[in-house]
Amino acid sequence: MVVTLNTILEELNDVPVDKLGELHIFINSLKINTEKSEKKRKEILSFAGAFNDMSQNDYDDFVKETRKTRTELFEREIKL
């Protein structure tokens, strides 16, 4: 199903007037999440190139140790 802006705008005409406030809040909640995602994306991208000054051998060792640590962390037996 393809939804276009015109389809949505046409359907908005069927929304009861007393529900428009709730609809507005819902639309804003979607927009806020988008803004938060964009902020998080920019924060993550700020680390781009963080390993550029590292030699290839050092980087390979770092990746190897990270994988090893991650594997050991999640393959351990947890006793309750």
Wavefront OBJ file of the C-alpha trace (Angstrom):
o trace
v 0.000 0.000 0.000
v 1.430 3.345 -1.054
v 0.517 6.250 1.181
v 0.945 9.727 -0.184
v 0.747 13.062 1.535
v -2.455 13.813 -0.376
v -4.037 10.584 0.906
v -3.193 11.521 4.471
v -4.456 15.077 4.027
v -7.746 13.760 2.625
v -8.149 11.423 5.600
v -7.519 14.290 8.012
v -10.830 15.768 6.887
v -12.563 12.773 8.524
v -10.930 13.297 11.930
v -13.469 14.673 14.424
v -12.668 18.181 15.630
v -12.505 17.037 19.264
v -9.720 14.566 18.322
v -7.480 17.099 16.585
v -5.604 17.882 19.809
v -4.704 14.222 20.296
v -3.699 13.966 16.657
v -1.460 17.006 17.019
v 0.242 15.513 20.083
v 0.785 12.234 18.234
v 2.284 13.961 15.196
v 4.616 15.958 17.435
v 5.713 12.781 19.227
v 6.827 11.370 15.893
v 8.689 14.544 15.046
v 10.442 14.694 18.414
v 11.709 11.126 17.963
v 13.096 12.099 14.579
v 14.909 15.066 16.107
v 16.347 12.864 18.864
v 17.521 10.343 16.274
v 19.231 13.092 14.284
v 20.987 14.352 17.424
v 22.145 10.824 18.290
v 23.354 10.302 14.700
v 25.445 13.477 14.893
v 26.904 12.400 18.246
v 27.886 9.022 16.800
v 29.384 10.579 13.679
v 31.543 12.826 15.856
v 33.639 9.693 16.520
v 34.247 9.108 12.814
v 37.957 8.876 12.145
v 38.793 8.412 15.831
v 41.159 5.564 14.955
v 42.918 7.269 12.036
v 46.098 7.901 14.016
v 46.346 4.226 15.012
v 48.585 1.881 13.022
v 46.898 -0.978 11.174
v 48.515 -3.510 13.551
v 47.308 -1.633 16.619
v 43.824 -1.319 15.137
v 43.729 -5.038 14.277
v 44.799 -5.879 17.854
v 42.133 -3.543 19.232
v 39.407 -5.187 17.128
v 40.639 -8.661 18.075
v 40.605 -7.852 21.805
v 37.205 -6.180 21.542
v 35.717 -9.250 19.859
v 37.323 -11.547 22.422
v 36.011 -9.485 25.342
v 32.528 -9.304 23.832
v 32.458 -13.060 23.225
v 33.647 -13.862 26.736
v 31.185 -11.429 28.255
v 28.146 -12.947 26.587
v 29.160 -16.610 26.668
v 29.682 -16.804 30.401
v 27.334 -18.732 32.640
v 25.197 -16.525 34.815
v 24.096 -18.089 38.102
v 21.044 -16.765 39.843
l 1 2 3 4 5 6 7 8 9 10 11 12 13 14 15 16 17 18 19 20 21 22 23 24 25 26 27 28 29 30 31 32 33 34 35 36 37 38 39 40 41 42 43 44 45 46 47 48 49 50 51 52 53 54 55 56 57 58 59 60 61 62 63 64 65 66 67 68 69 70 71 72 73 74 75 76 77 78 79 80
